[in-house]
């Protein structure tokens, strides 16, 4: 039988998510910024809120001048991902992850083989995806601040109520972290081909002259191209109580509620089972409500916040500390790396610059723009040929002798039409 006192405590914890609705805009903005500052320390650009639907090849139109972008980034800690223009699907995963199990291009390109390994099941299996690791982050939480803890997970209000504490210090550990990417050179070809195909659409975003404080300048638009993402499936949260909540603070629940009594292992096991049963039932009920048709049932209350986060389980507890594990159904993207391409006259795209370096004020400089020629007839013959056997090595040796050691990628799509023709004659046709 589940102890009534424990049930009441957890009920308060699960309903505490409703307090978020009463938080001011400033409080909510602070939550987003604090979380994002922690992720930025890992040298990636934060995603807020966490999302599953972000991957390499996503292209966003950035309408804010660079100076204003930096101001927004520093003020909020992240940049909103809005104005999604297109999702590129460039081939290159099979080559970039050569020898990696179950990685291919097309419909089987990442993250699909990990995200939905079985068509009949919505569950993921990222066990074969490239791993990533993050440090442990520290935070403080207080009831007086409306539980506006600076992490977008639901374990904290539950844990704070289990402790029956007015405030606590805590740690958050991002576990089961993964990453995957495509090289910037592959993205370069893909985005420039897209720019050529959509030049008429991009002309409306050509640079325009403006005057600010008496100074002439150009307003530029950018295409932000994602080339790497970082995902997390499991979040471990540990809370350490600072002080008790005080008389009557837990809806009249007797204090303290001992979650772990080493002297009585049987009772401790019952308490753990009781907590996890309550959390499991709350999550199942909220998920059912969230999936119910609009207007179904007589209640109008929104689903429990637990359903919007992940499955929460109690891992360890004492009279002054508690640890919980929150697991998302599928890994969520928490950050990314990208390149920005300025849109120039006639809808052309400039050379890429690192988004992270630009936002962090590292003095990123754009290189000289290479005129993208697209893949002509000779390029189309060289591309499949170079993937066979030792042909790549043959082409690299030939380029050292004939082409000044330029890169194969530049040969294929750069302003080297004559050199491509010679390569086809010397290497392909001569061997036939």
N, C-alpha and C positions, 0 to 999 in steps of 0.2 A: 504493500500500500504506500502511495506517495505521501510523504509528510505534508500536512496542510501549510505549515510555515514556509517550507521550501517552495511549494506551488505558488504562494502569494508573492514571494520574493522574485521568482522568475517571471511571473505575470507582469510585475512592475517593470522588470528589465526589458521584456519583449515589447511592452506597450510604450516604453520610453522613446521608441523611434518616432512616436507621434509628436514628441517635443520638437523634432526637427521642423515640423510644419509651422511652429510658432517662432522659430528662430528668425532674427532680423536678417536683412540682406547682407549687412556687414559681417554677421557671424558666419553665414554660409560662405561668403567670399573668403573669410579667414580660414575656414576648414579646407577649402580648395587650395589656397595658397600654401598652407603649412604642409599638406600632403605633397604638393608638387615640389616644394623646396627640398623635401627629403629625397624624392626621386631624382631631381636634378643633380644632387650630390653624387649620383652614380653615373654622371656624364651622359645622360640621355634626356630627351625632351618628354616631359610627363604627358600622359593622357588623362583627362578628367572630364566626365566620369569614366571609369573603366569600361572597356567595350570589347566585344569579341570581333566586331566587324571592322577591322582595320588590318591592312596587309600591304606588303611591298607592291608598288605599282599604283597605289591610290594617289590621285593627283588633285590638289586643292588649289583654288584660285585665291590668292592673297591680295586684297585690295588696299591694305594699309601700308603707307610708306615705311621703309626700314626703321627709321628713327621712332615712329609711333609703335611699330611692332615691338621694339626693344622696351619701350615704356610699358606697354601692356604686359609683356612677358615678366618684367621685373615687378610690376604691381600685382599681377594675379598669380604669378608663378608658372603659368602655362598659357598656351595659345588655344583658343577654341577651334575645333576642327569643323569648319563650316565651308560651304560652297564647294562641295565635292563635284569636280568637273567630269572625271572619268576614272575608270579602273583599268589600267593597262594590264595585259596578260603576256608579257614578253617571255619567249622561250629562253632558257638558260639555267633553270634549276638542276636539270640532269647533269649538265656539264660542271656547274659550280659545286654541286654536292656529289661529284663522281665517286661511285662506290658506296654511297650512303643507301641503306636499304629503303626500298619503296618510295624513292624520290624520282619523279618524272616531270615532264612538262604537260601542258594541256589540261584536261579535266582532272588529272591526278597530281597536279602541281600543289606544293604546300600552300595552305595548311590542310588541304582536304584529306590526304592519307592519314593524318593524325586526328583531325577534327571529327571526321565521320568514317572510321575504318570499316564499319559495317552499315550497309544501306538501311537495314531494318532497325538500327539502334541509334538513338540520339547521343549516346555516350562516346566520349573521346578516348584516345589512347596516344598520348604524346611520349611514350616511353622510348621511341626511336628518334625523337626530335633532338636537335642540338641543345645542350644544356646551358643554363646561365646561372649566376649566383649573385646575390645582393647582400649587403651588410645588414646588421640588425639596427633598427631605428628606435629611438626613444621618444616618449611623449608623456604629457601630464593630462589628467582629465579631472573635471570637477562638476558636481551637480549644479553648482551655482551658475555655471556657464551654459546650462541647458544641454549638457552632454555633447557639446559641439567639439568632439574629439577630432583631431586632424587626420583621420584615416577613414577611407570609405568602406569600412567593414562593420558588421553588426554585432561582433563579439563583445565589444567594449561595454555598451550599456548593460548587457546580460551579466558580464563579469563584475561590473561595479555593484550591481544589485546582489549578486551572490556574496560579495564581500560585505555588503551592508555598510558601505563606506561613503563618506561625503566627498572624498577626493582620493586619487591614487596616481602613482607613477607607473609607467608601463613600457613594455618593449613589443615591437612587432617584427616578426621574421617572415620574409617572403620565401616560401619554399616551393619546390616543384616548379622552378622557373625555366623557361625555354626561350630560344631566340632563333630566328631564321632570316635570311636576307637574299638579295641579289646584288651583284657588284654594281657600282655606280656607272661603270662603262656600259653595261648592258642596259641600264635605265636611260643612259644618254641616247643610245640609238633609238630606243622605244619612244621616248618623249619627243625627240626631234622628228621622227617619222609621223607621230601624231600631230605635231605642230604643222608640218607640211600639209597634212591631210585636212587640217582644220584652220588654215590660215585666215579664211574669210571670217570665221567666228572670232578669232583672236585679234583681228584688226580693231575691234571696238575697245580693246584694252591697250592700244598703243600709248607710248609715253605722251604726256601733255605738259605744257609749260605752266608754271604757277609762280606766284609771287608771295612770299611770306616774310613779313617784317622788312620789306624793301629789298629782299634778296630773290634773285631769279633761281628757279630750280625746276626739276622735272618730276612729275608724279608718275611713278612706275608701278605696274602690276607684275605679280610673280606667279609662277606655277611651282607649288611645293610638291615634290615627288618623294614619297616614302620609299626607302630602300632597305630598312631593317626594322623589325618590331621585337619587343620583349613581352613575354606573357608569364602569368603566374596562375597557378591552380589552387595552392594551399597557403593560408595565412595563419601563423601561430601568434596568438596574443597572450601576453602575461601581464597581470596587474598586481601591484603591491600596495596594500592599503596604507594611507597616511594617518587616517583617524576615523573614528566611528561616525555614523550618520547622525546620531543623537536621538533623543526620546521621540517616539511617534513618527520618526522619519520614514519607516518602511511600512506604512499603512497598518500600524499596530502589531507588526510581527514580533514575537518574542526574540530577544537578542541575547547572545549571539547564536547564529545557526552554524553549528560545527559541521563542516563538510567532510573533514577527514580527521578521524580519531584513531591514531595509531594503536592505542590500547584495545580498540575494538574493531578488528579488521572486517568482521561480518557486517557491522553497522555501517562502516565506511563504504563497503561495496554496495550496500543498499542505497546509500545516499547518491553515489555516483550513478547507479542505474536509474534512480528517480530523476535526477537532473537531465540525463540524456534522453529519457523517455519523454519528459516535458518538451525539451527542445525539438525532438523528432516529431512529436505530435503537432507542435506549433508550425513547424515547417511544412508538414504534409497538409495541414488544414489550410494554410495560407496559399500553398501552391494550387490546391483545388479551387480556392476562391478566385485566384488570379486567372485560372483557365476556364472558369465558368462563363457562359454566355452573358452578354450585357443585360442587366435587368433581372438576372436569375436570382431567386431567393428574395427574402424580405429585407435583408440587411443592406445598408448602404456604406458600411465602413470599408475603407481601403484594405487590401491584403496586408498581412503582417510584414514589417520590414525584413524579417528573416528570409522571406521568399525572394526578396529582391537582391539579397547578398548571396549567401551560400548556406550549406548545411553546417550548423554549429554543434560541436561536441566538447564536453568537458574532458580535459586531459589530466589535470592535477589540481588539487586544492588543499589549502591549509586555512587556519583561522585568519591569516593576514595576507594570503596570496591566492591567486587563482590563474589557471592557464586553460585557454580554450583553443580549439582548432577549427577554423572555418574553411570549408572546401567548396569551391565553385564547381558547378556541374561540368563545365568545360573551361580551360584556361582563358583568362581575359588579358587583353593588351594593357600594359601599364605605362609604356613608353615607346619611343621610336627614334630613329635617325633619318634624316632626309636631306635633300639638296633643293635649292631654290634656283629657278631659271627666270630671269627677267624677260618680259615680253617686249620686244623691240618693234620698230616700224615694220609695216607689212605683215605683222603677225609672226615674225621670226622669234625664235628662242635663243637667248644668249648663253654664254658658258655657265656652268653650274657653280654655285658657292655652297659651302656647308651651312645648313640651317642652324645647327647648334653653335658653331663658331661665331656666326653673325649675331645670334641672340645673346650669347655670353660676352660679346664685345671683344673677341679675340682678334679683331682686325682681319677678318677673312677677305681675300681679294679674289675677284673673278678673273679667270684666265682669258686668253684671247679666243674669241668665238671662231670655231671651225665651221665652215660652210658645209652643212649636211646635205649630201647629194642623194640620199636614199640608196636603195639596193637595186642596181641596174642589172642587165642581163648577165654580165660577167660576174658580178657579185653573187647572183643567184646560182651560178655554176661553181664558184669557189667555195661557198659556205658548206654544202654537203660534202664536197670532196675533201676539205681540210679536216673533217671529223673522222675520216677513215684511216686506220692503221697509223703509219708514221708520216702521213702527209703534212701534218702541222709542222713537224720538224723540218721537212723538205721546204715548205714555204718560208719558214723563218730563215733558213740558210740562204734561200734564193733572195729574200728581201735584203739581207745583209750585203749581198753582192751587187744587187741591182737597184735597190730602193732606198739606200741610206739607212737601213735598219729601222724603218718605221714599223709601228705596231700593226698586227693583222687587222684589228678592228678599224684602224684608220684607213688601211688599204681598201677595205670592203665598202665603206660608206663616205670616205673623204673625197677630196678633189684630186683623185688619182685614176681617172678613167683610162688613160693610156697605159699606166702601170698594171692595172687589172687585166687589160687586154693581153699584155705581154705575159703575165702570169698564167693566163689560160692557155696561151699558145705553148709556152715553154714547159709547163708542168702537167697540164691536163691532156691537151691534144697530142703532145709529143709521146705520151705513154700509151695512147690508144692504138 
